Amino acid sequence: MADTETIIAENAAHIRERIAKAAAGAGRSPDEIEVVAVTKYVGTAEAAAVVNAGFDVLGESRPQQLWEKSPLVENARWHLIGHLQRNKVRRTLPLVDLIHSVDSPRLLQAIDTIGGELGICASVLLEVNCSGEAEKHGFTAEGLRRFLPELATFSHVEVRGLMTMAAREGGTSSAAENFSMLRELRETAQNEAPPEVQFTELSMGMSHDFEVAISMGATMVRIGSLFFEGVDR
């Protein structure tokens, strides 16, 4: 029976093949798409195996898990992809390259303030609730548009784009609608935001729908379970 490192390397190769195929189908290069390998259900050994397989951007949903794992996995860059409470910002900012889940003006203000205190310019994405599901965090489309002019007032954050999660129900057709909405919002935001803010990134798509996301213009996809198929956890 293959060891964990081998299984994850084989899974990683298969993920690369699927991304390349999806990108080609959309007339895109796979180099345009960054994979965030989501490690929230595995330990540091499995996370390290993902890095060794060539995927060095790791994503955690919970700040506490990121705090625990980040010092223990060498050569990894960390993204926070889940909800961030304001009381966890200070400890999180020094550890991450990107926060995907800024879901309110109050959170962005907290990141900006604490970033100033720490001497950090934090890279973030604004999370949009494109599905409209009550249990999801994020700006509404209209709320995002109203907030755009205020982005000029933040000096210690770099807003790099938008993030969303597809609806739980409805399969790939619902996902396509949600991802198309985010892409259109990105175009609107780029036109209406202060000129110094560049909405270059679209973080959308997970293990079950990343190919749809790529077809809709995703620049980042968040893939977790596919890396660990066949691994005894």
Protein Blocks (a to p, Z undefined) as FASTA:
>chain_A
ZZfklmmmmmmmmmmmmmmmmmmmnopafklpccdddfklbcfklmmmmmmnopabdcdf
blklmmmmmmmmghiacddfbdcdfklmmmmmmmpfbdfkbcbfklmmmmmmmmmmnopa
cdddddddfkopakbgcddfklmmmmmmmmmmpckbccfbdcddddfbhpjmlmmmmmmm
mmmmmmmmmmmmcfklccfbcceddfklmmmmmmnopabdcdfklmmgoiaZZ
